[in-house]
Amino acid sequence: MIQLSNYEIWFVTGTQHLYGDETLKKVAENSKTIAQHLNDSPIIPIKVVFKPILTGPEEIYKLCLEAKTDSKCIGLITWMHTFSPAKMWINGLKILQKPFVHLHTQFNQDIPFADIDMDFMNLNQSAHGCREFGFINSRMRLQRKVVVGHWKDTEVHERLNVWARAAAGWMDMQGARFGRFGDNMREVAVTDGDKVEAQIKFGYSVNGYGIGDLVAYINQISDKEVESLTQEYEQKYTVTKELRKGGEKYKALCDAAKIEAGLRAFLKDKNLKGFTDTFEDLHGMVQLPGIAAQRLMAEGYGFGGEGDWKTAALGRAIKVMGSGLKGGSSFMEDYTYHLSPDGMKVLGAHMLEIDESIADGKPSCEIHPLGIGGKSDPVRLVFNVGAGAAINASLIDMGSRFRLIVNEVETVKIEKDMPKLPVARALWIPQPNLKVAAQLWILAGGAHHTVFSQAITTEYMEDFAEMAGIEYLNIGEKTDPHQFKNELKWNDLYYHLAKGI
Ligand code: MN
C-alpha cells in the first residue's frame, strides 16, 4: 500500500540572463547531467525530474505553482548554477507550499588551476550564487534542508535520500484519513490533543467511527475468508497446537482472523491510512484486535493503542519514510526497566500490538488471557526484536504547538527467555544512557507511546519536523542535560514569538 515510485522530485536550477545564451546552454546541459545522475543513484529511491532552468521571476513563479499543485511532485531540489538574484524567487517561494532542499553543489569537483579563466568563473558561481538564494530563504523564514558537497558524492546522495523519504512521508500525510474506533482511553492526557490543529499543521484528518460499524464489517466476513487467513497464519508463524485446526482453541484463531479481515475491509472502504482502538470500547467484539493490529501495521497502516491518533499518524509517516529499507517500525511503549548498575535497559512492549515487521525470526502465534478489557482471550504474535540501532519517536500536543521528541536507542539481543511474558518485546539501551534519556524525555513531556523504528534515523525525523514546522527535540549520544533544559525554555519562548517572526 506504499509506493514511493509514484512520487517525483523536481530538480530546479536557478540562473539569470546576464551571461549570454552560450553560458545558459551550458547551465542547462550541466543541470540535466546532475538531475540524471541523481535519478540514476541507487541511494535515492524517488524519481528525480529535470526542469528547464529558471532565469526570471515569471518562470520561477510558474514552476512553483506547478510544483505546488502537482500530485506526484513531493518537493524540489534547488540549485544555483550561477548567480540568480533572489528577489526573483520571492513570489514563487511564497506560494510553493512544498518541501525543498537546497543542494549546495557545483558542477566541477575540483578547481581547474591550470585552465581556470573568466569564462569558467562566469559559468560556475554556485559558491556565491547559492548564498544569495540562502539569504532569501532565511529572510523569508523558510524551512529547508541544506546539503553541501559534490553531486557525485554518495554522502550527498544519502542526505538527499533522507530528505526525499521524509518528503514522501509528508506528502502521504496530506489529505490522509485516520480512523478511531471509540474515543481516547478515559482520563489519559498525552494520547489526546487538538485534532483540528493537527489537521491544520499536518494535513491529515482524524475521525471517529462507532465500534458497531466495525463489528458489522467483521460479521460479514465469510468462513472461506477466515479459513484462508488461518492457513496463512499456519504457514507464516509457529501456531501453537491449541490454535491449529482441530485444536481446542481453533475457534479463537478464527475469531481473530475474522477481526483482521473485517478491519482491513473497513480501512479500505473508508480510505484510512491508520486507526486507533481502545479496550474500553469493544462492544460487540469477541476479542481486542491483537494479531490483526500487528499484521495491519506490517502492511503499512499506522496504529495507536487506546485512542492514540497522533502515534498512529506518525507511525504511518515513518512507514512511508522507511519503505524498502532494512528494518521495520512499530507502535511501542516503554514498559519496564532493568536498572542494574551493570547495564540499564528498557523493556519495550505493548499489551499486544507490536508490528511483526521488527520481529527477529519467525513469530509464534499464541493465545493468552489479557487481564483487561473483559473480552475473550486475544490471539497475538509473540517474538523478540533483533539487535541494532533504532529510534523512539513521540509526538505530543503542548497546547500551543506540537513537539516531536526522538531518542536514539541501541536495541540489544534478549539473552534470557521470558516464558511467562506472552507479548512481542524489545530490549534497548537509550542514548546517552537510561538515566539521562529518561530524565530528559520526562522533562520534555514525551509520551509512554512511541513509534519505534529500526529503518530510519533521527535525521529523517528532523527533516520531517522542519517540513511540518514543528518543534523537534533529540536525545542522543551527545545530548547534554543542561543544554537540553535550556532548549526547552528557549523553545517555549521561540514558539510563542515565532508567529510574529
Ligand atoms: Mn498503551
Boltz pocket constraint, residues with backbone or C-beta under 6 A from the ligand:
constraints:
  - pocket:
      binder: B
      contacts: [[A, 305], [A, 306], [A, 333], [A, 350], [A, 449]]
      max_distance: 6.0
